[in-house]
């Protein structure tokens, strides 16, 4: 894996019961997200597989495609070199990069 990862995790958080889809409730209400920059989906899936996630657990939402991770899986992902960042920080950085590219 290169030094420049394009795969990310955010902090583990507790989500209120009403925010959890029925199918996910059996896994608890504390988790985080694993996602990537556009164009790096294969790297995302490779890391997900390496830490024991099944491909069909990938949530292909149009606005935010991602995997949900437990705290344990998050630790494994960090060992694989993914970057820790909040979704909000990542969005800000993505918009800045997009604006920079548009100016070229």
C-alpha positions as semicolon CSV with decimal commas, in nm:
position;residue;x (nm);y (nm);z (nm)
1;X;0,000;0,000;0,000
2;X;0,134;0,345;-0,083
3;X;0,199;0,608;0,182
4;X;-0,088;0,812;0,041
5;X;-0,406;0,627;0,137
6;X;-0,738;0,736;-0,007
7;X;-0,939;0,525;0,237
8;X;-1,072;0,673;0,560
9;X;-1,238;0,601;0,895
10;X;-1,412;0,839;1,129
11;X;-1,452;0,817;1,507
12;X;-1,668;0,551;1,669
13;X;-1,999;0,698;1,783
14;X;-2,318;0,579;1,948
15;X;-2,619;0,627;1,723
16;X;-2,975;0,666;1,856
17;X;-3,202;0,367;1,797
18;X;-3,424;0,558;1,553
19;X;-3,122;0,627;1,329
20;X;-3,042;0,259;1,291
21;X;-3,193;0,051;1,012
22;X;-3,384;-0,251;1,138
23;X;-3,136;-0,499;0,992
24;X;-2,840;-0,330;1,160
25;X;-2,985;-0,323;1,511
26;X;-2,857;-0,672;1,585
27;X;-2,500;-0,537;1,560
28;X;-2,552;-0,271;1,825
29;X;-2,560;0,104;1,796
30;X;-2,191;0,193;1,823
31;X;-1,989;0,208;1,504
32;X;-1,804;0,422;1,251
33;X;-1,762;0,438;0,874
34;X;-1,500;0,320;0,624
35;X;-1,504;0,503;0,289
36;X;-1,277;0,631;0,013
37;X;-1,216;0,909;-0,232
38;X;-1,391;0,871;-0,566
39;X;-1,193;0,641;-0,792
40;X;-1,036;0,439;-0,509
41;X;-1,315;0,186;-0,457
42;X;-1,092;-0,114;-0,533
43;X;-0,849;-0,004;-0,260
44;X;-1,146;0,034;-0,023
45;X;-1,279;-0,315;-0,102
46;X;-0,932;-0,469;-0,075
47;X;-0,883;-0,324;0,274
48;X;-1,238;-0,417;0,375
49;X;-1,174;-0,776;0,269
50;X;-0,840;-0,783;0,449
51;X;-1,004;-0,683;0,779
52;X;-1,281;-0,939;0,741
53;X;-1,570;-0,744;0,589
54;X;-1,794;-0,904;0,329
55;X;-1,843;-0,721;0,001
56;X;-2,221;-0,736;0,037
57;X;-2,192;-0,525;0,356
58;X;-2,087;-0,232;0,137
59;X;-2,358;0,033;0,142
60;X;-2,369;0,179;-0,208
61;X;-2,553;0,498;-0,112
62;X;-2,527;0,761;-0,384
63;X;-2,440;1,038;-0,140
64;X;-2,200;0,843;0,084
65;X;-2,099;0,489;-0,017
66;X;-1,932;0,317;0,281
67;X;-1,897;0,021;0,514
68;X;-2,005;0,040;0,877
69;X;-1,732;-0,072;1,120
70;X;-1,727;-0,184;1,478
71;X;-1,455;-0,044;1,704
72;X;-1,252;-0,364;1,660
73;X;-1,270;-0,353;1,279
74;X;-1,177;0,016;1,293
75;X;-0,856;-0,071;1,477
76;X;-0,774;-0,329;1,211
77;X;-0,839;-0,073;0,936
78;X;-0,606;0,177;1,103
79;X;-0,335;-0,090;1,112
80;X;-0,381;-0,123;0,735
81;X;-0,293;0,243;0,695
82;X;-0,628;0,410;0,643
83;X;-0,652;0,774;0,746
84;X;-0,853;0,888;1,044
85;X;-1,070;1,191;0,962
86;X;-1,424;1,308;1,032
87;X;-1,668;1,298;0,743
88;X;-1,711;1,676;0,782
89;X;-1,334;1,739;0,755
90;X;-1,309;1,505;0,457
91;X;-1,593;1,686;0,278
92;X;-1,427;2,024;0,335
93;X;-1,095;1,893;0,201
94;X;-1,270;1,735;-0,099
95;X;-1,443;2,062;-0,185
96;X;-1,114;2,254;-0,154
97;X;-0,945;2,003;-0,387
98;X;-1,232;2,023;-0,634
99;X;-1,214;2,405;-0,635
100;X;-0,838;2,392;-0,688
101;X;-0,880;2,159;-0,985
102;X;-1,148;2,383;-1,139
103;X;-0,913;2,682;-1,131
104;X;-0,650;2,503;-1,342
